[in-house]
Amino acid sequence: MNYVKACSLKEIDGCVMAALYYERGTGIPQDDAKARECIEKACDLKNVVKSGKPCMSAGNYWLEARGAERDYQKAGEYF
C-alpha cells in the first residue's frame, strides 16, 4: 500500500492515511496496533513539540485502549 510506504519514508500525510486505513480495515486487515503506530509516527514527525490532530488521535488510542493496554500517562504525553 502506498500510504504505508509513504509513512515508512517519514511522510506525515502518508502516516495519517495509513493509520486511517489500518483503523478501518480499508484494503488491508484492520489493525488498531498498526494504526496507533502510524498515527504516533505522524505526531512525532509533525513537530518536536507534540501538537496537532495526529497527536490528539495518538492520545485517544492510548486512552481508549485501542491497539494496546490503556495507559493514561502515554495518553497524556500526546494531549
Backbone bond lengths (Angstrom), bond angles and torsions (degrees), N, CA, C in turn:
res aa  C-N    CA-C-N  psi(-1)  N-CA   C-N-CA  omega(-1)  CA-C   N-CA-C  phi
1 M - - - 1.450 - - 1.524 108.53 -
2 N 1.298 116.03 136.95 1.460 121.11 -175.93 1.527 113.49 -65.33
3 Y 1.335 117.35 -35.94 1.465 119.46 -178.99 1.528 111.28 -67.55
4 V 1.313 116.76 -39.23 1.464 120.34 178.19 1.524 109.59 -63.50
5 K 1.320 116.25 -42.45 1.466 119.91 178.08 1.528 110.12 -64.69
6 A 1.338 116.92 -43.21 1.463 120.23 178.46 1.527 110.92 -59.79
7 C 1.313 116.40 -39.47 1.468 120.06 178.24 1.525 110.27 -64.26
8 S 1.329 116.08 -41.12 1.466 118.71 179.16 1.528 111.54 -65.01
9 L 1.344 116.09 -21.93 1.465 121.47 177.00 1.535 111.86 -93.53
10 K 1.332 115.52 12.77 1.467 123.65 175.05 1.524 113.41 67.10
11 E 1.327 116.35 38.70 1.463 122.32 173.63 1.531 107.78 -95.27
12 I 1.315 116.88 117.77 1.464 121.59 -175.49 1.520 111.41 -56.64
13 D 1.322 117.05 -51.08 1.463 119.95 -177.99 1.523 111.73 -61.82
14 G 1.332 116.96 -35.83 1.459 120.66 176.42 1.518 111.26 -62.44
15 C 1.324 117.11 -40.01 1.464 121.13 178.54 1.525 111.48 -66.04
16 V 1.336 116.53 -41.81 1.460 120.32 179.43 1.526 109.96 -62.95
17 M 1.327 116.48 -46.57 1.459 120.19 -179.15 1.525 111.53 -67.41
18 A 1.324 117.95 -39.95 1.465 120.73 177.32 1.524 110.00 -60.53
19 A 1.330 116.54 -41.06 1.463 120.35 178.13 1.523 110.72 -60.42
20 L 1.321 116.80 -43.98 1.469 120.24 178.97 1.525 111.36 -62.94
21 Y 1.319 116.94 -42.26 1.464 120.55 179.89 1.524 110.66 -64.37
22 Y 1.331 117.33 -43.36 1.469 120.03 177.38 1.526 110.90 -65.48
23 E 1.320 116.79 -41.24 1.457 120.85 -178.26 1.531 111.45 -62.33
24 R 1.320 115.91 -41.74 1.468 121.08 -176.25 1.524 113.74 -91.89
25 G 1.335 117.04 -14.63 1.454 119.75 -176.03 1.519 111.45 71.36
26 T 1.322 116.55 35.75 1.458 122.00 -178.42 1.529 109.92 -85.49
27 G 1.318 116.49 102.88 1.464 120.93 178.26 1.519 114.35 78.02
28 I 1.300 117.46 -7.36 1.467 123.68 177.97 1.519 107.93 -141.82
29 P 1.322 118.13 160.13 1.465 119.17 178.20 1.538 111.32 -61.08
30 Q 1.329 116.54 138.24 1.456 121.65 177.87 1.522 108.89 -63.35
31 D 1.333 117.03 132.89 1.467 121.33 -176.64 1.525 108.99 -155.03
32 D 1.330 116.29 99.48 1.465 120.53 -179.13 1.520 112.88 -63.51
33 A 1.329 117.80 -33.90 1.469 119.99 -179.60 1.529 110.52 -64.64
34 K 1.330 116.96 -43.70 1.463 120.09 178.74 1.521 110.59 -69.44
35 A 1.335 116.78 -35.95 1.464 120.09 176.67 1.517 110.05 -61.39
36 R 1.329 116.26 -44.87 1.471 120.77 179.32 1.521 110.55 -62.04
37 E 1.319 117.44 -43.16 1.466 120.82 179.59 1.530 111.21 -60.84
38 C 1.323 116.81 -42.36 1.468 120.46 -179.67 1.521 111.44 -66.57
39 I 1.315 116.97 -42.73 1.464 118.95 -177.22 1.533 110.60 -71.90
40 E 1.328 117.12 -32.46 1.472 119.78 174.59 1.526 109.94 -64.77
41 K 1.328 116.16 -40.66 1.457 119.80 179.48 1.533 109.90 -63.80
42 A 1.353 116.93 -41.16 1.465 120.25 177.22 1.521 110.46 -60.02
43 C 1.310 116.82 -41.79 1.463 121.37 178.78 1.527 110.18 -63.10
44 D 1.319 116.43 -46.80 1.460 120.59 -178.55 1.530 111.62 -63.85
45 L 1.332 116.48 -34.84 1.461 120.13 179.57 1.529 111.90 -76.27
46 K 1.330 116.59 -28.96 1.462 120.87 -175.13 1.519 111.95 -61.97
47 N 1.297 116.32 -42.32 1.446 118.44 -173.68 1.523 109.14 -169.57
48 V 1.314 115.73 147.07 1.457 119.55 174.32 1.523 109.10 -63.29
49 V 1.332 116.54 -39.06 1.456 121.81 174.06 1.516 106.58 -83.86
50 K 1.314 117.92 118.98 1.455 121.47 -175.55 1.523 110.02 -65.70
51 S 1.314 114.80 118.25 1.459 119.54 178.83 1.520 109.32 -159.71
52 G 1.310 115.65 161.55 1.447 120.89 174.59 1.514 114.01 97.19
53 K 1.317 114.59 173.03 1.452 121.93 -175.38 1.538 113.48 -61.02
54 P 1.338 120.34 -42.47 1.473 117.92 178.30 1.531 112.50 -57.33
55 C 1.318 116.04 -36.43 1.469 119.29 -179.08 1.526 111.26 -70.64
56 M 1.317 116.67 -39.08 1.470 119.85 176.73 1.524 109.98 -62.52
57 S 1.323 116.07 -41.84 1.465 120.13 178.65 1.523 111.04 -63.16
58 A 1.329 116.84 -42.10 1.464 120.24 178.58 1.526 110.19 -61.02
59 G 1.318 117.05 -42.85 1.460 121.08 177.45 1.515 111.67 -60.33
60 N 1.326 116.24 -40.76 1.464 120.04 179.41 1.523 112.25 -64.47
61 Y 1.321 117.64 -35.63 1.469 119.71 177.05 1.527 110.19 -58.94
62 W 1.337 116.44 -44.10 1.462 119.82 179.66 1.523 111.31 -70.71
63 L 1.324 117.32 -39.95 1.459 122.02 -178.71 1.528 111.33 -65.45
64 E 1.329 116.52 -38.61 1.458 121.73 -176.85 1.532 113.29 -93.08
65 A 1.328 117.02 4.77 1.478 122.60 178.97 1.528 111.18 56.08
66 R 1.333 115.56 47.71 1.457 120.51 178.08 1.523 109.03 -104.64
67 G 1.325 116.11 114.23 1.450 121.14 179.72 1.517 113.51 85.23
68 A 1.296 117.21 -0.21 1.474 122.46 178.18 1.531 107.32 -169.78
69 E 1.320 116.02 168.60 1.465 119.05 176.11 1.523 109.70 -68.96
70 R 1.318 116.51 149.29 1.465 122.13 179.33 1.532 108.66 -56.72
71 D 1.323 114.50 134.10 1.460 119.99 -179.89 1.532 107.84 -144.52
72 Y 1.322 115.97 99.47 1.456 121.22 -176.93 1.528 112.13 -63.40
73 Q 1.321 116.43 -36.14 1.462 119.72 -179.65 1.525 110.25 -65.35
74 K 1.338 116.97 -46.45 1.474 120.29 178.22 1.526 110.19 -62.06
75 A 1.340 116.22 -42.41 1.466 119.78 179.04 1.529 110.06 -58.02
76 G 1.326 116.17 -44.43 1.451 120.91 179.92 1.518 113.59 -62.18
77 E 1.315 116.90 -30.47 1.457 120.77 178.23 1.530 111.99 -65.37
78 Y 1.334 116.04 -27.60 1.462 119.95 -178.14 1.518 113.33 -95.33
79 F 1.355 117.43 -16.07 1.469 119.32 -179.48 1.491 111.89 -82.40
